[in-house]
Structure formats: C-alpha cells, structure tokens
Amino acid sequence: MVAVPPSPSPLVPVDRVHAARAVADEVGVDVLVVTPGSDLRYLTGYHAHAMERLTALAVPRRGEPLLVVPRLEAPMVDASPAGALGLEVLAWDETDDPFARLAEAVTARLGAAPTRVAVGNRTWAEHALGIQRALPGATLELGSPVVDRLRMVKTPAEVTELALAGAAIDRVHARMGEWLRVGRTEAEVGADIAAAILAEGHVAVDFTIVGSGPNGASPHHELSDRVVQAGDVVVVDIGGETATGYRSDCTRTYLVGGVAARSLREWYTVLQRAQAAAVAAVRPGVTCAQVDAVARQVITDAGWGEYFIHRTGHGIGLDSHEAPYIVEGNDLPLEPGMAFSVEPGIYLPGRYGARIEDIVVCTDDGVRNLNEGTRELVELPG
C-alpha cells in the first residue's frame, strides 16, 4: 500500500518557507536556521521534539530550503504537515556530523560559505555553537527579524484558531464561582482551574495565576498555600494551548465573599477605562507604543501611574508571548492580522492588585476582541 502524503494545512501555507527566504534575502541574511520550537512549527507544521540530536530547517537566501533530521525521525516529517511542502529532507545517521552536513548543503546552494547566519531565538546553545563550529567564518545573529515579520501578521485561519482558544478560556472564567471561594487555597483553586482549561477545549495548561489579597500585587505570582479570605480581591490570569498549538490568555479580577467598597470600585473603574481606551485605540497605522501610552495615560491621570509596572501587552499565537510587544519605545505600526493582549494593571504592594486582559486582533478598520467575558469586578459569594 502506498502511503498518501498529508494534505497542505490552512495553518501552514505552502509558500510560508519561501516567504521566509524572501525576508532573509531582504535583510541580508545568507541562511536562516530554525530548530524545534514554535518557529519550526510555524514555518513547516512539523512539531518536533527538542533534544540533543539536531533537527533544523535551513532556509538559504538562494536555492531550495532543506530539513535536516535524524534518520530515525524522518518518517515523522513525512506524516506531519511538512510532508506536503515538498521540502528536501536530509536524514543523518548516528555516526554523522549533522552540523557539517548542514553546512555542506547550505554552502553548495549559495555557492560559497555563508557569512551571516540567523538562528531561531530559542535555539539550544549546543546547536547554535555546533552551527558556529561548522561555519567558522560566519557571524551568528538572531532569526527574529526574519521570522517575526511573518509570525506577527496572522492569517484568517490563525485568527480563527485564536478565537476558538479565546472562547474556551472565556468558558473557564465563566465557571470561576465553582472554585474560587473563601477558605480554599490558591493552589486548590489553581488545580481546579487547570482541569477546567483542559475540559473546555485545550490540550495543555500554560499557566494558572491566582493572586489573592496582597499576592495580587505580584503580576506573575505563583500559586501558593495562602487561603482565600472574605473580602479578598483576586487576580486570575489563565491560558492554555489548543490542539493546533494556538494559545489563550485572559485575566479577570474577582472580589470574593464581600461587597466592593466605593473606593475600590472607583479604583477599579480607572483600570476598566484604561483597558477599554487602549482596545479602542487599536487600528492600522497606530504604533505599539501609542496603544501602551493610551492605557498608561488614563491610569497616570488618575494618580496610579507608578503602580502600572509592566507593558500593556504582548503578541500571541503559537507562543503565549511573542511579537509584537505593546510597550513604550516600540514604534512598530500595527497591521491588520496582528494579534496581541491588552492588559493594563494596577498593583498596590501589600494590599491587592487588579488586571484586565483581552486578546485583540487589529483589523482593516479597527479591532476585534477575541474575549467576550465581563470586564467588571466580579463579586463571588464566599
């Protein structure tokens, strides 16, 4: 029986690797080398396991790209979406030097040894150094100027996957009253949330942040044994990975076992206005820094500026955090298809904190919000 190659995936267009080659040529990179991780999955659809054996996609600025893989894993390439891309697969044996074979193949395509080699940002050091040894005359640099250009702008199929992930995490937040109660520890609540993230449509849990009371003033607080107390303000930031690799990330703030005092409501309203204003500012041509400034100005004008201690947002896709970053100093103009979080926060050390986070997509004429849950301070019974 003849094996049928996989069909092209709408999430991995057949011309994506060649688009990377065009960007590499434009920026003067001789070859882009990408090892297992989200960049490789994005470019080829091959979700390879990172390990000491070298797997690498090499995209020279001239000549055809190739995928270097251990021979024992070559059948896995054929069975993945990469099998439909027509890539040359250079399978190496256990006694081969895969770095030398990669260098030889790239040099043959270019007609000379490359002098500028861009490697994926999260390439293991032993692989980057192996490439450097095999190409001693080359300068290694980061591959993000090549790959990020492509990854930042999502296709309609990618936006659909992010929307499905957003809806799934919204369903988890909608169930928060089942678990977030007075007398339970953050760790207990976090365990229930993690189970729900899987039950509601994810295949893996990326993170569960449950910051109760003073712990809410630490934006990346780890789950602890602190017991939720009546009147606690609780920051819940959760996200996971779907079967296609796309991510969710959404933060809501809760008040457990109490009624919000007027001062708390006024303070929280400032955060709501900042988040809504930043979302409304998203449109093509507006820079990442300008969106950050909109959120920051609202909070600063209300007197809380020193307590907004992080950027306003980050890109999302096959990674929870990727380009573009919504932060002061990033003058990158937004383009339709860019997907990122808008998540201002206010953190009062020793007291409590609050954050509101949605994933949004820049559209041709504005913005699409991929999270639909309430952005109010949600009051839960004790």
Residue, then its C-alpha position, 0 to 999 in steps of 0.5 A: m500500500v502506498a502511503v498518501p502524503p498529508s494534505p497542505s494545512p490552512l495553518v501552514p501555507v505552502d509558500r510560508v518557507h519561501a516567504a521566509r527566504a524572501v525576508a532573509d534575502e531582504v535583510g541580508v541574511d545568507v541562511l536562516v536556521v530554525t530548530p524545534g520550537s514554535d518557529l519550526r512549527y510555524l514555518t513547516g507544521y512539523h512539531a518536533h521534539a527538542m533534544e540533543r540530536l539536531t533537527a533544523l530547517a535551513v532556509p538559504r537566501r538562494g536555492e531550495p530550503l532543506l530539513v535536516v533530521p535524524r534518520l530515525e525521525a524522518p518518517m515523522v516529517d513525512a506524516s506531519p504537515a511538512g510532508a506536503l511542502g515538498l521540502e528536501v529532507l536530509a536524514w543523518d545517521e548516528t555516526d554523522d556530523p549533522f552540523a557539517r552536513l548542514a553546512e555542506a548543503v547550505t554552502a553548495r546552494l549559495g555557492a560559497a560559505p555563508t557569512r551571516v547566519a540567523v538562528g531561531n531565538r530559542t535555539w539550544a546553545e549546543h546547536a547554535l555553537g555546533i552551527q558556529r563550529a561548522l561555519p567558522g567564518a560566519t557571524l551568528e545573529l538572531g532569526s527574529p527579524v526574519v521570522d517575526r515579520l511573518r509570525m506577527v501578521k496572522t492569517p484568517a485561519e490563525v485568527t480563527e484558531l485564536a478565537l476558538a482558544g479565546a472562547a474556551i478560556d472565556r468558558v473557564h472564567a465563566r465557571m470561576g464561582e465553582w472554585l474560587r471561594v473563601g477558605r480554599t487555597e490558591a493552589e486548590v483553586g489553581a488545580d481546579i482551574a487547570a482541569a477546567i482549561l483542559a475540559e473546555g477545549h485545550v490540550a495543555v495548561d500554560f499557566t494558572i495565576v491566582g493572586s489573592g489579597p496582597n499576592g495580587a500585587s505580584p503580576h506573575h505570582e505563583l500559586s501558593d498555600r495562602v487561603v482565600q479570605a472574605g473580602d479578598v480581591v483576586v487576580v486570575d490570569i489563565g491560558g492554555e494551548t489548543a490542539t493546533g498549538y494556538r494559545s489563550d490568555c485572559t485575566r479577570t479580577y474577582l472580589v470574593g465573599g464581600v461587597a466592593a467598597r466605593s473606593l475600590r470600585e472607583w479604583y477599579t473603574v480607572l483600570q476598566r477605562a484604561q483597558a477599554a481606551a487602549v482596545a479602542a485605540v487599536r487600528p492600522g497605522v497606530t504604533c505599539a507604543q501609542v496603544d501602551a501610552v493610551a492605557r498608561q495615560v488614563i491610569t497616570d491621570a488618575g494618580w496610579g501611574e507608578y503602580f502600572i509596572h509592566r507593558t500593556g501587552h504582548g503578541i500571541g499565537l503559537d507562543s503565549h508571548e511573542a511579537p509584537y510587544i505593546v510597550e513604550g519605545n516600540d514604534l512598530p505600526l500595527e497591521p491588520g492580522m496582528a494579534f496581541s493582549v491588552e492588559p493594563g494593571i494596577y498593583l498596590p504592594g501589600r494590599y491587592g492588585a487588579r488586571i484586565e486582559d483581552i486578546v485583540v486582533c487589529t483589523d482593516d478598520g479597527v479591532r476585534n476582541l477575541n474575549e467576550g467575558t465581563r470586564e467588571l469586578v466580579e463579586l463571588p459569594g464566599 
